[in-house]
Amino acid sequence: MGNQRVAILATCNLDQWAMDFEGNLRRITRSIAEARRLGARYRVGPELEIPGYGCEDHFTEHDTVEHSWECVAELMRGGHTDGMVCDVGMPVMHRGVRYNCRLLLLNRRVLLIRPKLHLANDGNYRETRYFATWKRRRQVEEHTLPAELQQLTGQQRCPFGDAALCFQDTVLAAETCEELFTPHAPHIGLALAGVEIISNGSGSHHQLRKLNQRLDLMMSGTAKSGGVYLYANQRGCDGGRLYFDGCAAVVVNGQLVAQGSQFSLKEVEVVTATVDLDEVVSYRGAVASLQEQASSAEPVPLVHVEFSLCCPPGSAFHLPSPPQEPLYLDAEEEIARGPACWLWDYLRRAGASGFLLPLSGGADSSSVAAIVGCMCQMVCAAVAAGDQDVLADAMRVGQYNEGQQPKNAAELANRLLTSVYMGTENSSQETQDRASQLAGQVGAYHLSVKIDSVVAALTNLFSAITGRMPRFRVHGGSPAENLALQNIQARLRMVLAFLLAQLMPWVRGRSGFLLVLGSANVDEGLRGYLTKYDCSSADINPIGGVSKADLRRFLQWGALHLGYPALAEVEAAPPTAELEPLKDGAVEQTDEQDMGMTYEELGVYGRLRKISRCGPISMFRALLGRWRDRYSPAEVAEKVKHFFKFYAINRHKATTLTPSYHAESYSPDDNRFDHRQFLYNFRWPWQFERIDQLAQHAQQQLDGGAAQSSKVGTAAVQLEEQHEAALAGS
């Protein structure tokens, strides 16, 4: 090897849980031990991995900082930092200010505390609520360590600030999550200042079709300036709506050389890469403009460390890890695996015995059943692969006797999923059959019941109270009567679902309770096309952040790839609530007719409203151009006004939406992602008047343009006729 500098570097995915210090520390030490076994001398972990990223307002409690330092002391005391640079994330109070920090540890000493420079404070994130940014760029101060650490290590102070570690053979610096995404990313300046290895401890949640953005930023950043980039991420449900999808990665000079799994049930996954640091020097030296910029770059403060990250001379021969193509999953597989992993974490950590799903035979509830089936398939695959953690959880949650274990996914689903079809006289035989077929294919413990007697009891009680009996619209009832009779059915299903969830384990001779699963999609939540406190009101909802269009594609994919052919029949059927009377035994009511808009249109409205930040006027302008070949300006205006009218009327329902897996960037989740009021003037008088004015003006322009085109066309014909006559005369 001569003087060639080859280093084995480790990054990881950890399934951390907010405020679970004991479990988080156990997973951290396991990852360090695995990195050491694989020959690495540097290991980076996820953002805030010691307390867990999702602590939120717990970060404002001094206890959280104190317990985090106690965990650092345990890492020192247990010898986990001996001969290994351990890069861990935790909150730190410095001069009375709380920072989101990376701690770089080695040989029972704190080498450097590096605070975060750019905080995530949009969408699902509120980091500025808990932390401050480090504003003294390229400056370092002294930080006094807690008394326990001083007594344990003999070290009283350590550097705190925007610095890099200068080892005997290379220079390394750390980033944290958002700093990868920010326009003026620190890694560019660090690379120009001569830093060869840059790590990023991240807490980045899953969102459909988002992974390519992360990897593109890493590859493009190192393609421009060279270097090694290590990315660590949290994985799993750490206690909230987000699922962190892992996918730890190592990139060298613009090329991916290592990639961890995106969706997995493993609590600890370590990813290593062998990198040739001389390749970084060669790559940077070959670009003249990079050389020029680097020669004038602002130097980064260095903390000198008497330690080598590279493999020692005379050690075994190590070949650099070869480049590989990034692995991206189809959105349909993301819908299957992401919520499945989220459900598994929630189930095993909530102490529940399984799930209860109201299964209507429609697209939404069938998607949820398929996702639970996928979860059972993933659990059985992990058990077959020898994952003892997953096996222990499966035996505990599934209440297997000693010596037993899951035989297959269907058998496990029978223990973990109870589905119930709650029909009325308004339900069709087709939906009942589809629900039964799908439950059988998944393996669920399935019930099929009629709730007409319960509905009749409530309407009779109402009649006894008021002396009036409400009627459906088809029987001559008013809109108010018709809607109330639909809502009775929906709300009674919710009540029955929670009763069954509490008592079905007892009925089956088991202990515990079941978590009720909701099945309203993101578009229905946006439009408010659901009954408040109906069977969409549940404990958790795995598809509450997924659009109807994506769910339809997922059903087609799941029929083939999950082995549930009934999903194809479900996808082919028109969506219907089945809350109004049948006509000659057939369903008359459909969702899109009830809503007055298609699911495709709803998806467009949602993206424009949230992602493009459109109010009524700007949405009308955007759609006027997008739909100019489909609708007249007046029709576009009516569609926009219709959407905003019902969005405003139903916005209050967003306050009670079941906590849902976050998957779409236009989620209406009122809890933290979509902060808007829930009491509106649904007539939007000022905005709608402006829309009508613009629509009228646009139509006049179109009409004028058509008239002008007609005149031009007539003149052209006349000129052509004159020209032909002249030719004939000549």
N, C-alpha and C positions, 0 to 999 in steps of 0.2 A: 504493500500500500504506500510506502514511502511517507511523504508528508501530507498525503491527501486527507482532507478533513471530512470524515463521514460521521454523521450523527443519527442515532435512532431516537425519534421523538414520538411522544404519545399524546393523544387526545381522547376524549371519551364522551359517551352519552350516559347520563345518570337519571334514573327515575326518582327524582327527589320529591319531597312532600313538605309543604309549608309548615313550619314550626315543629317538624318531627326531627329534632336534633339528634336523637339516638340513632334513628334509621338513616338519616342523611350522613352522619359520621361513619356509620358502618359501610355504606355504599362508597363513600370517598376512600376509605382505607382499602376496600376491596379493589377499587380501580388503581390505586397506587401500587398495591401488591402485584396486580396483573401487569401493569406497565413495567415494573421492575423485572418480573419473570420474562417479559419479552425483550429485555435488554435496554430499555429506554433509560435515559438519565434526566429527562425532563417530562413532566406530565402536567397538562392543563385541563381544568374542569369547567363546568358551566358557571354562568353568572349567579352570584349570591347562592352558591350551592350549599353552604353550611346551614343557613336558616331556611333555604328554599326561596325561589323567586317570588312566589305569590303571597308573601306575608302581608302585603298592603299596609293597613294602618298598624299592624303589629310592629312595623319598622319604627314607628314613633315611640315605642316602648323601650326603655333602656334595657329591660330584661333581654330583648332580642340581641342587642349588641353584646351584652355580658355573656350570654350563653354561647354566642359565636366564638368569643375569645376562649371560653372554656374548652370548646371543641379544638381550637388551635393548640391549646396546651396538651390535649390528649394526643394530637398528632405528633407533637414533640416528644411527649413522655413515652409513646409507644415505639419510637424509633423510625416512624414512617418517613421522616424527612432525611434520614441518614443516607448520604450518598445519592440522593435524588432531589432534584429541584421540583418542588411541588407548588403549583400555581393554583390557588384556591380563591373563591369569591365570598365576600361577606361585607356587612355594613361596618363602618368605623367612624367613631366620633373623634374629630381632630380640631382642637382649639374651639370646641363648642359647636362645631358644625358636623352634620351627619353626611357621610359620603358613601357611595356605592364603590367598593374597592376590589382590587386584585391584591392578594398577599402572596409574595414569592418567598418560599421557605426553603432552607437548605441546612442540613446538619444542626438542627435544633436552634436555628437562628432565623429572624425575619430579615431578609435581604432588602426588601423594598415594599412599601405600600403604595400602589398606584391608583389614585382616585379616577373615577370616570369623568371624561371631559365633556361629553354630549349625552344628555338624558333623553329617553323615549317618553314623549308626553302627548301622544295622540292615539286615536283608535282605542285599543284596549289598555293603553299604558298611561299611568299617572305618576311617573317617577319623581317629578318635581314636587309632588305632594310630600314626599318622604326624604328626598336627598337634594343636595346642592351640587352644582358642577364645580370642578376644579378650574379656576380662572387664571391661575398663575402659570401660564404655559412656559415650558422649559425651565421651571423653577422647582427647587427641592427644599424642604424644611425638615426639621427633626421632629419625630413623634415619640412621645414617651409611652412605653408599653405598660400594660396592666401589671399590677404588683405580682399576681400569680405567675405571669410569664417571666418577670424579672427574677423571681426566686427560683424558677425552674431552670432557666437558661443562663442566668447571669448577665443577660443583655438588657440594658436599661432603655436604650433608644434605637430608632431605626430611621432611615430616610423615608420621607413621605412627599410624593409629588410626581411630576411629569418627567420621568427619567427612564433610562434603559440599563440593563445589566451587562457589564463588560466582563465576559469570562476569559479564560486563558487562550481560548481558540475561536471565539465568536462573540457577537453582540446580539442580545435578545431584548425585545420590548413587548408590552402587552397592550391590547385594545380590549374594549368591552362592548359587545352587542351592537348598540345603535351606532357606534363609531364606524362600523363597516358601511352603514347605509348613508351616513351624512355626506353632504356634497364635498365639504373640505375634510376628507377623511384623514385621520392622523397617520395611517399606515403609509401614505405617500411621502409625507415629510420625514417619517422615520426611515424609510428606505433610502431617500436621498441623503440622509445624515449617516448612512453606512450601516444601519441595523440590518442584519441578515435574516433573523428569525422573528416573526411577529405572530403572536398568539391572540386569540379572541375567545374569551369565555362568554357564552351567549345564553340568553333565555328567550329564544325566538319561537313563537307559536306556529302551529300548522294553519295554513289557509290554502284552499284549493289553488293549485297551479302557482304556488309561491316559491317552491324550492329552487327553480331555475334562476330566480332573481338573486338569491344568496350566492349560489355557486358562480354565477356570471360576475358578480362584484368581486369575489375573491380572485377569479381567473383573470379578469380584466385588470385589476389593480396590480397583480404581480406580473402580468404581461407587460405593463407599462414601465414598471420600475424594478422588476426582478425581486427575488427573495423567496423565502419559505413562509407560508401562511398556514397556521394551525387553527382549526375551528372546533370548539367544543360546544355542546348544547344540552340543555335539559330535555328529558323525554318523559311523557306520561301526563296524567292529570294530577296536578299538585294541590288540588283542592277547590278549583273553580271551573269556569266555563271553557278555559283554554286547554288545548292539548299541545304539548311541546313534542315535536316530531323528530328530535335527535338529528341524525345525518351528520355526525362529526366528519370532518374532512381535512385533508392535507393537500395543499396546492404548492407547486414549485415552478417558478418562472412561467406562470400562466397556464400550467398543465396540472390537472387533477392526478394525484398519485395514490390517494387512499380515500375511501368513502365508506362511512358506517351505514347501518340500516336506517331507513326513515321511520318505519313502523315495526315495532318489536315489543314483545312482552318481557325481554330481558331487563332486569333492574340495573345491571352494570354491563356496559359494552366498551371495550378499550380498542382504539384504532391506532396502529403505529405505522410509521413510514421511515424508511432509511433514506437519508438525503445527503447528497454531496454538496457541501457548502462552497467548494471551489467552482461548481457550476454556476452559482449565484454571482460570484466575482466575474467569471468569464462572460456571463450573460449581460451584466451591467456594463462591462468594459467595451462591449461591441456596439453600443448605441451612443453616438457622439453627442446628441442633444441631452441625453440622460447624464453623461459625464459633465457637460457644461452646467446643468442645473445643480447637480450634486456638488460641484466645486464651490458653489456659492450658497449652499443650503445652511440653514441655521443649525448649529450643533446641538445635540441632545445631551443633557447632563448624564454622566455615566457613574454607575456604582460598580466599582471593581470587585470581582469575586475570584478568589483563588480556587478555581474549580474548572474542569474541562467538561464540556457537553459532548464532545466527539469521542468516538471509540478510541481507546488508548492504543498507541503504537504496539505492534506485535500481537494484537488481538485477532480473533477470527476474521476472515475475509468477509466483508459485507458489500453486497451489490446494492446500488440505489434502487428504490422502488420505481418500476416503470410507469409511464403515463397510462391512464385508462379513461374510457369514455364515461361521462356522468350517467348515472342511472336515474331516470325520471319515470314515475308511474303515471298511467292514465288517470284522469280525474275520477273515473268510475271506480278504480281500485283504491284511490285515496279515500273516496266516500265509504268504501267497505272497511278499510283497515284503520283509518284514523279514528272514527267514532267507536269501532270495535275495541281498540286499545283503551280509549277513554272510558268506555263502559266497564271494562275489566278492572281498571284501576279504581274506579268509583265503587264498584261492587265489593271488591276485596277489602277496601279501606273503610267502607261505610258499615261493615259488620252485618250486611244483609245476607239473606239466604238465596236470593235470585231476583228475577224480574217478573212483573205482571204487565202484560200488554193487551189493551183492548184492540183486537184484530178485526177490522171491518171487512177485509178483502179488497180494500182500495189501495192505491199506489203508496200513500204515505205510511200507513201502519204496516203494510207488507214490506216496505223498505226497512223499517225498524226491525221486523222479525228476521229479515235476511242479514242485517248487520249483527244481531245477536247470534245468529247461526255462524256467521263469519268469525265472531269472537270465539265461539266454541271450537271451531276448526283450528284457529290459531293456538288456543290453549292446548289442544290435543297434539298439534304439531310440535309445540315446545316441549311437552312431556315426552313425546317420542324421541326428541333430540337430546333428552337427558337433563333438562332444566329442572333442578330440584326445587328452586324457589316457586316456579309455576305449579309444579306438582303438589307442593305443600299447600299452596293457596287453593288449588282446585279441590283437594281432598277436604279442606276445612270448609270452604263455601258450599261445596256440593254435599257435605255431610256423609262422606264415604266411611265405611267401617275400616278398621285397621286391616291392612293387607289388600284392600281394594284400591282401584284407581280408575280414572275414566277409560272406557273401552273404545269409544269413538265419539265424534262430535254430536251425533244425534242422541246418543245415550246421555251425554253431558247436558245437552239442551233440555232433555226431559226433566232433569233435576233443577236446572237454573231458570227455565222460561215457562211460565204459565200464560197461555193466551186464552182470550175469551171473546167469542162473538156474541154481542148483545143486540139481538134483532128485535124488530117490532113488526107490526102489520105493514109498515111502509118499506120494509127491507125485502130485497129480491132473493130468490133462491140462488141466483148466480153468484152474488157476493158471499153468501153463506158457504157455498161449495168451494169457492176460491180460497176463503179463509181456512177451511178444513184441510184442503189439499196442501196449501203452503205449510200449515202447522205440522202436518204429517211428514213433509219432506225435510223440514228443519229439525223435527224431533220434539217439538214443544208438547207439554202437557196441555191439551186443548179442551176448552169447555164451549158449548154452544147453548145459549139460553135465550128465552123470549122475555122481554120486560114489559109487555103490554099491560099486565095486571098492575104493575107498579105505576105506570103512566096513568092508567084509569083511576087508580086510587087517588092520585094527586089532583087530577081534573075534577073528580067527584068531590073531593074536599073543597076545591075552589068553588064549585057550584053550590055546595052547602053553605059556604061563607057568604057568597054574593048573590045567589039565586040566578046566576047566569052561567051558561055553558059555552065556552069558546069553540069555534069551528075553523077548519082549514079553509083556505081560499077557494079550493075547488068545490067546497060545500056551501059557499056563500059567505064565508067569514071575511072580516076586515084584514088589512095587512098586519095590524097589531095582534089580532087573534092568531093569524097564521104563523107569525114569528114566535109568539109565546109557546105555541104547541110544538114547534120545532125545538125550541130551547129546553123545554121540559125533558124531552127524550135525551138530549145531549148532556144535560146536567145530571140526570139520574144515572147515566152511564158512568159519570165521574164518581158519584157516591158509591155505586156498586163496585167499581174498580178498586177503590181504597178499602172497602170492606173485604173483598176477596184477597187483597194484598196482605192484610193483617191476619187472615184466618186460614188461607190455603196451606201454609206450612203445617199448621195444627191439624187440618183435615187429612193431610198426607203423612201424618206421624212424624213430623220434623219440627225443629225449633226455629225461632227467628221470625223475620218478616220479609216481604218482597218489596222492591222498589217499583213504583208505578212508572211506566215509560210513556211519555207523550209522543205525538206523531204529527204535529203541525209544522209545515215547511216554512222557510223564510218568507216566501211570497205571501202566504196567508197571514203571517204575522204582520207584514208590512201593510197589507190592505185591511187587516182586521177582520178577515173572513173566517171567523171562528167565534164560538159562543164563550163568553167569559165564564170561567169555572165549569167548562164542559170536560169531556174526556181528553181534551188536549191539555188540560191542567193536570200536571203530574209531578213526580219528584224530579226527573231529569228528562231531557229530550235530545236524542242523538242526531236528529235531522233538522232541528230548529234553525240552523244556519245554512241549510242547503236549499237551492232553488228547485222548483218543480221540474224545470227542464232537465237539470242535472239528475234528479231522481228518476225521471223517465228513462234516461240513458243508463243509469245504474241498474234499473230493473232488467233491462235487456242484457247488460253485462253479467249480472248475477245469475240469470237463468242459465247461462252457459258456464261461467267460471266458478260459481259457488255450488252448482249442481241442484238448483231449485227451479225446475222448469215451469212451475206454476206462476213464477214471476212474469213470464212472457204473456200469459193470459191476463194477468193483472194490468200490465202496461197497455195492452190493447183495448181495455175497457175505458169508456169515458168517465172522468172523475165525477162522483156524485156523493152528496151527503146522505141521501135516502132518508130524509126527514119529513117529506110530504107524501101523501097517498099515491100508490101506484095507479097506473091507468091500464086496465086489462092485463094486470100482472106484470107490466113493464114499467121501468123507471122513466119518469118524465123530467125530473129535476136534474140539472147538471150544474157543476160548480161555476163554469164560465158564464152560463146564462144568468145564474144568481148574482155573480159579481159584476156583470156588465162589461167585462174585459177578459182577454185571454191571459193565460199564464205567461205566454211569451211577452205580451205587452207589460205585464206586471214586472217581469225581470228587467225590462228596459227602464220603466219608471224608477225602480229601486236603485239601479246603477246611476241614473242621472241625478236622483235626489241626494244620494249619499256620496258616491265617489266623485261625481262632477259638481256637487254642491249646488244643485239647481232648485230654485224656488219655482212657483207657477209660471212666471214670465219667461225665465231662461229655459225652462223645460219646453215650453211651447216653441220658443225659437229653435231649440235643438231638434225637436221632432218635426218642425215644419220642413227643415232640410232633409232629415232622414226619411220621412214618410211622404215626400212630395209626389212620388209616383203611385202611392197607395190611397191617400186621402186628400180631400180638399182642405184648405185652411180652416174652414168652419168645422169640419169633422175632427181635425186635429185639436182644435180648441175645445170641443165638447169632450173629447177623450181626456185631455189634460185636466179640465175642470171636474170631470166625473171622478178621476183618480183622487185629486186633492180634496174633494168634498168628502169622500168616504175615508180617506186617510185621516182627515181631521176629526170626523165623527167617531172613528174607532181608535184613535190614538191612545185613549185611556187604557185600552186592553194591553198595550205594551208594558204597562206597569206591573201586570200580573203574569206575563209570559213565563212559562216553565223555563228554568235555567237550561240553556241549550249549548250544545257543542258549537263553538264558533268556527264557521267554515267559509263564509262569504263576506266580502268587504262591504256589502250593503245591508248587513244585519240590522233589524229594527230594535235590537236589545236595548231596553230603556235603562237597564241597571248601570251600565258603564260605557257602552260602545256608542250609543246614539242618543245624545243628550239634547232633547227638545221637549217643550212643554207638552202636556197631555190635555189641556183645555184650549180649544181653538174656536174662533168664529168660522164655522165650517162653510159659510157663504163666501168668504174671501172677497168682499165687495170691491175693494180697490184693485186687487190683483186680477180678478176675473173681468172687470170692466176694461182693464188694459189689454187683456188677452183678446177680448171681443174686438177692440179697436184695431189691434195688430192683425187679427184674422181678416177683418173687413178690408184693411189696407192691402194685405197680401193678395186677397182675391181680386181686388181692383187692378193690381199690377199684372196678375196672371191674365185677367180678361183683356187688359190693354195690350199686353204682349201678344195675345192670340189675335186681336183685331189688327194690330200692326203687321203681324206675320201674314194675315190674310190679304192685306193691302199690298204688301211686298210681293206675295205670290201672284196676285192678279196682274200687277205691273210687269212681272217677269214673263208671264204668259203672253201678254200683249206685245212685249218687245220681241219675244221669240216668233210670234205670228208675223210681225212686221218684217223681221229678218228673213223668214222663209218666203214671204211674198216678194221681197226685193230680189232674192236669189232666183225665184221663178220668173220674175220679169226680166232679169238679165239673161 
